[in-house]
Amino acid sequence: MIGTKSNIQELKAEDFVAIRDFIHERSGIFFAENKKYIVENRLSKRMADLGVKNYKDYFYLIKYDTSQKEFNTLMNLITTNETSFFRNPPQLKAFSDEVLPLIVKEKEVSKQRKLRIWSAGCSTGEEPYTLSIILLEKIRDAASWQIEILANDISEQVLYAARTGVYNDMSLRSTERFIIEKYFTREPEGYRVSDDVKRLVKLSHMNLTDFKKMAMFKDIDILFCRNVMIYFSDDVKRNIVRHFYGSLRPGGYFFIGHSESLHGISKSFKLAYFKNALVYQKEASATAAAAAVSERREAVSERTQSTLRTLEAMQKLLASKR
């Protein structure tokens, strides 16, 4: 029997911690204590639909669901997917007018017309399709290039929307009319992105804390991960950025949200100052390699200290029981 939100019991502190820690362990997404209301609000309707009246029961449901279906539903509920085409124009202008020409020129000189771009946390597809449109506009003979835009997200629901490729007026609110007329077809459901745009984009499901999968991404020229890591704890951010560094080729560029920073997260990247935006770059030098080694040593030291603290706490607990 389907219930109502009013029948759902209040989220107790211990149940919030259990659910919060489970989400963090499985996805890297972290909710501080002052975000308890977000978890409560977003899960209550789902619980009512399932006929589950308390959060402890729902926690056991997601924890022991071997099919992962409910966990995927949970990810759809708690992740914010507000986005649009051509979001944050200054960053995209830095990409299209400054970074991209540098890379294209470099590739043409080396006669290696291969370009790999990664849109990590692509949501419903607006970002990777925007990048595809920019490439088609800026690279005159794009058909003679081997271009891949790798795009992934943890939510199957948003990936389905991205594969469908139909968008409403809100998604296109920052898009110029000539771009809409050139790369979209008007349909009763909305605006369908063209096959030429979709052809460059490879969509796939991925959890950014699945570091085995992350390690498979190599030789990336440009990486976009904008407004995604704001949901992660600092430890998870450090691990993700470390893997991003490994995925980028020497000299590759890394775009994060305009209000984000790698301060306290990574020392491996340098800041490249462009007219329209600041962009992180992986240096092609021994200095960058040394910084990466130093960072890995710091990470090992942090884990060692954490292990020692855990052992000390266990020893104190055992001593108190004697």
C-alpha positions as CSV (number, residue, x, y, z in Angstrom):
1,M,0.0,0.0,0.0
2,I,1.4,3.4,-1.0
3,G,1.6,5.8,1.8
4,T,1.9,9.6,2.1
5,K,4.7,11.8,3.2
6,S,2.8,12.7,6.3
7,N,3.0,9.0,7.4
8,I,6.8,9.1,7.3
9,Q,8.5,9.2,10.7
10,E,11.0,12.0,11.3
11,L,14.6,11.3,10.3
12,K,16.5,10.5,13.5
13,A,20.1,11.7,13.9
14,E,21.5,8.1,14.0
15,D,19.6,7.1,10.9
16,F,20.7,10.2,9.1
17,V,24.4,9.4,9.9
18,A,23.9,5.8,8.7
19,I,22.4,6.9,5.4
20,R,24.8,9.8,5.0
21,D,27.9,7.6,5.6
22,F,26.5,4.9,3.2
23,I,26.0,7.4,0.5
24,H,29.5,8.8,1.1
25,E,31.1,5.4,1.0
26,R,29.4,4.3,-2.2
27,S,29.5,7.6,-4.2
28,G,31.8,10.1,-2.5
29,I,28.9,12.5,-2.0
30,F,28.8,13.9,1.5
31,F,26.1,15.6,3.4
32,A,27.1,17.7,6.5
33,E,24.8,17.7,9.5
34,N,23.2,21.0,8.4
35,K,22.1,19.3,5.2
36,K,20.0,16.7,7.1
37,Y,16.8,18.4,5.8
38,I,17.8,17.8,2.2
39,V,18.2,14.0,2.7
40,E,14.9,14.0,4.6
41,N,12.9,15.9,2.0
42,R,14.3,14.1,-1.0
43,L,13.8,10.6,0.4
44,S,10.4,11.1,2.0
45,K,8.3,11.0,-1.2
46,R,10.2,7.9,-2.4
47,M,9.6,6.2,0.9
48,A,5.9,7.0,0.7
49,D,5.7,5.5,-2.8
50,L,7.4,2.3,-1.5
51,G,5.2,2.2,1.7
52,V,8.3,2.5,3.9
53,K,7.5,4.5,7.0
54,N,10.9,5.0,8.7
55,Y,14.3,5.8,7.5
56,K,16.0,2.9,9.2
57,D,14.0,0.5,7.1
58,Y,14.8,2.4,3.9
59,F,18.5,2.3,4.8
60,Y,18.4,-1.5,5.1
61,L,16.5,-1.6,1.8
62,I,19.2,0.2,-0.1
63,K,22.1,-1.5,1.8
64,Y,21.0,-5.0,1.0
65,D,19.5,-4.5,-2.5
66,T,21.9,-6.6,-4.6
67,S,20.2,-5.4,-7.8
68,Q,21.4,-1.8,-7.1
69,K,18.1,-0.5,-8.5
70,E,17.1,1.3,-5.4
71,F,20.6,2.7,-4.9
72,N,20.4,4.1,-8.5
73,T,17.1,5.6,-7.6
74,L,18.6,7.2,-4.5
75,M,21.4,8.7,-6.6
76,N,18.7,10.3,-8.9
77,L,17.0,11.7,-5.9
78,I,20.0,13.3,-4.1
79,T,22.0,14.6,-7.0
80,T,21.2,18.1,-8.3
81,N,21.0,18.1,-12.1
82,E,20.2,21.8,-12.9
83,T,22.2,22.6,-16.0
84,S,21.8,24.2,-19.5
85,F,23.5,24.6,-22.8
86,F,26.4,27.1,-22.9
87,R,26.4,27.4,-19.2
88,N,29.1,29.9,-17.8
89,P,30.0,31.6,-21.1
90,P,33.4,33.0,-20.0
91,Q,34.7,29.5,-19.3
92,L,33.4,28.2,-22.6
93,K,34.9,31.2,-24.4
94,A,38.2,30.4,-22.9
95,F,37.8,26.9,-24.1
96,S,36.7,27.8,-27.7
97,D,38.8,30.9,-28.4
98,E,42.0,30.2,-26.4
99,V,42.5,26.6,-25.2
100,L,41.1,24.8,-28.2
101,P,43.2,26.8,-30.8
102,L,46.4,26.0,-28.9
103,I,45.6,22.3,-28.9
104,V,44.5,22.2,-32.5
105,K,47.6,24.0,-33.6
106,E,49.8,21.6,-31.6
107,K,48.0,18.6,-33.0
108,E,48.3,19.8,-36.6
109,V,52.0,20.4,-36.2
110,S,52.5,16.9,-34.9
111,K,50.1,15.6,-37.6
112,Q,48.0,13.8,-34.9
113,R,44.5,14.8,-35.5
114,K,43.1,13.1,-32.5
115,L,41.2,15.0,-29.7
116,R,39.9,13.5,-26.5
117,I,37.7,15.5,-24.1
118,W,36.1,14.3,-20.9
119,S,32.9,15.7,-19.4
120,A,32.8,14.1,-15.9
121,G,29.4,14.4,-14.3
122,C,27.7,15.2,-17.5
123,S,24.1,15.2,-16.1
124,T,21.5,15.3,-18.8
125,G,24.0,16.0,-21.6
126,E,23.9,19.7,-22.0
127,E,27.7,20.2,-21.3
128,P,29.1,17.5,-23.6
129,Y,26.7,18.5,-26.4
130,T,27.7,22.1,-26.0
131,L,31.3,21.1,-26.3
132,S,30.5,19.1,-29.4
133,I,28.7,22.1,-31.0
134,I,31.8,24.3,-30.2
135,L,34.1,21.8,-31.9
136,L,31.9,21.6,-35.0
137,E,31.9,25.4,-35.1
138,K,35.6,26.0,-34.5
139,I,37.3,23.1,-36.2
140,R,36.7,23.8,-39.9
141,D,37.5,20.2,-41.1
142,A,36.2,18.4,-38.0
143,A,35.3,15.4,-40.1
144,S,39.0,14.7,-40.8
145,W,39.7,14.5,-37.0
146,Q,39.3,11.6,-34.6
147,I,37.2,13.3,-31.9
148,E,35.9,11.8,-28.8
149,I,33.9,13.5,-26.0
150,L,33.7,11.0,-23.2
151,A,30.7,11.9,-20.9
152,N,29.5,10.0,-17.8
153,D,27.3,10.3,-14.8
154,I,26.4,8.3,-11.7
155,S,22.6,8.7,-12.5
156,E,21.1,6.3,-15.0
157,Q,18.1,8.6,-15.2
158,V,20.0,11.6,-16.4
159,L,22.0,9.5,-18.8
160,Y,18.7,8.3,-20.4
161,A,17.7,11.9,-20.9
162,A,21.1,12.7,-22.4
163,R,20.8,9.7,-24.8
164,T,17.3,10.9,-25.8
165,G,18.7,14.3,-26.5
166,V,15.4,16.4,-26.4
167,Y,15.5,19.7,-24.4
168,N,13.1,22.4,-23.4
169,D,13.4,26.2,-23.6
170,M,15.0,26.4,-20.1
171,S,17.9,24.2,-21.2
172,L,18.5,26.4,-24.3
173,R,18.0,29.8,-22.5
174,S,21.7,30.7,-23.0
175,T,21.9,29.4,-26.6
176,E,22.0,31.7,-29.6
177,R,19.2,31.4,-32.1
178,F,21.4,30.5,-35.0
179,I,22.9,27.6,-33.0
180,I,19.4,26.3,-32.2
181,E,18.4,26.5,-35.9
182,K,21.6,24.8,-37.0
183,Y,22.0,22.0,-34.5
184,F,18.4,21.3,-33.2
185,T,15.1,20.1,-34.7
186,R,11.9,21.5,-33.2
187,E,9.5,18.7,-32.1
188,P,6.3,18.6,-30.1
189,E,8.4,17.4,-27.0
190,G,11.0,20.1,-27.4
191,Y,14.3,20.6,-29.3
192,R,16.1,17.5,-30.4
193,V,19.9,17.8,-30.8
194,S,21.2,16.7,-34.2
195,D,22.9,13.4,-34.9
196,D,26.1,15.3,-36.0
197,V,26.4,16.7,-32.4
198,K,25.5,13.4,-30.7
199,R,28.0,11.4,-32.9
200,L,31.0,13.0,-31.1
201,V,29.7,12.1,-27.6
202,K,30.1,8.8,-25.9
203,L,27.8,8.5,-22.9
204,S,28.4,6.0,-20.1
205,H,27.5,5.3,-16.5
206,M,30.3,5.8,-14.0
207,N,30.8,6.6,-10.4
208,L,33.8,8.9,-10.0
209,T,34.9,7.0,-6.9
210,D,35.3,3.8,-9.0
211,F,39.0,4.3,-9.4
212,K,39.5,1.2,-11.5
213,K,37.2,2.7,-14.1
214,M,38.8,6.1,-13.7
215,A,42.2,4.6,-14.5
216,M,40.9,3.5,-17.9
217,F,40.6,7.1,-19.1
218,K,43.9,8.0,-20.7
219,D,45.4,10.7,-23.0
220,I,42.7,13.2,-22.3
221,D,43.4,16.6,-23.8
222,I,40.8,18.6,-22.0
223,L,38.8,17.6,-18.9
224,F,35.6,19.3,-17.7
225,C,34.3,18.6,-14.2
226,R,32.3,21.7,-13.3
227,N,30.2,22.0,-10.1
228,V,30.4,18.2,-9.5
229,M,33.1,18.0,-6.8
230,I,31.3,20.5,-4.5
231,Y,29.2,17.5,-3.3
232,F,32.3,15.4,-2.2
233,S,34.3,15.4,0.9
234,D,37.9,16.7,0.7
235,D,39.4,13.2,0.9
236,V,37.3,12.0,-2.0
237,K,38.1,15.2,-4.0
238,R,41.8,14.5,-3.5
239,N,41.5,11.0,-4.8
240,I,39.3,12.0,-7.8
241,V,41.6,14.9,-8.8
242,R,44.7,12.6,-8.4
243,H,43.0,10.3,-11.0
244,F,42.1,13.2,-13.2
245,Y,45.7,14.2,-13.2
246,G,46.7,10.7,-14.3
247,S,44.1,10.7,-17.1
248,L,45.2,14.0,-18.6
249,R,48.1,13.9,-21.1
250,P,51.0,16.2,-20.3
251,G,50.0,19.8,-21.1
252,G,46.3,18.9,-20.9
253,Y,43.7,21.3,-19.4
254,F,41.3,20.9,-16.5
255,F,38.1,23.0,-16.2
256,I,36.3,23.1,-12.8
257,G,33.5,25.4,-11.8
258,H,34.3,29.1,-11.8
259,S,33.7,29.3,-8.1
260,E,35.7,26.1,-7.3
261,S,39.4,25.8,-6.4
262,L,42.0,23.1,-6.1
263,H,43.5,24.9,-3.1
264,G,44.2,22.3,-0.4
265,I,43.2,19.5,-2.8
266,S,46.1,19.3,-5.3
267,K,49.5,20.8,-5.9
268,S,50.1,19.0,-9.2
269,F,48.3,21.5,-11.5
270,K,49.4,24.9,-12.5
271,L,47.0,27.8,-13.2
272,A,46.9,29.0,-16.8
273,Y,45.8,32.6,-17.0
274,F,43.6,33.2,-20.1
275,K,41.7,36.3,-21.0
276,N,38.3,34.9,-20.3
277,A,39.0,32.5,-17.4
278,L,41.5,30.7,-15.2
279,V,42.1,27.1,-16.2
280,Y,44.2,24.4,-14.5
281,Q,46.9,22.7,-16.6
282,K,49.0,19.5,-16.2
283,E,52.5,20.6,-16.8
284,A,54.7,18.6,-19.1
285,S,57.8,18.9,-16.8
286,A,59.7,17.2,-14.1
287,T,58.4,19.8,-11.7
288,A,54.8,18.5,-12.1
289,A,56.0,14.9,-11.7
290,A,57.7,15.8,-8.4
291,A,54.6,17.5,-7.2
292,A,52.5,14.5,-7.9
293,V,55.0,12.2,-6.1
294,S,54.9,14.6,-3.1
295,E,51.1,14.6,-3.1
296,R,51.0,10.8,-3.1
297,R,53.4,10.7,-0.2
298,E,51.2,13.1,1.7
299,A,48.1,10.9,1.0
300,V,49.9,7.8,2.3
301,S,50.9,9.8,5.4
302,E,47.3,10.9,6.0
303,R,46.1,7.3,5.7
304,T,48.8,6.1,8.1
305,Q,47.9,8.8,10.7
306,S,44.2,7.8,10.3
307,T,45.0,4.1,10.9
308,L,47.0,5.0,14.0
309,R,44.2,7.1,15.4
310,T,41.8,4.2,14.8
311,L,44.1,1.7,16.6
312,E,44.5,4.1,19.5
313,A,40.8,4.5,19.8
314,M,40.3,0.7,19.8
315,Q,43.0,0.3,22.4
316,K,41.3,2.8,24.7
317,L,37.9,1.1,24.2
318,L,39.4,-2.3,25.1
319,A,41.1,-0.8,28.1
320,S,37.9,0.7,29.4
321,K,36.1,-2.7,29.3
322,R,38.7,-4.4,31.4
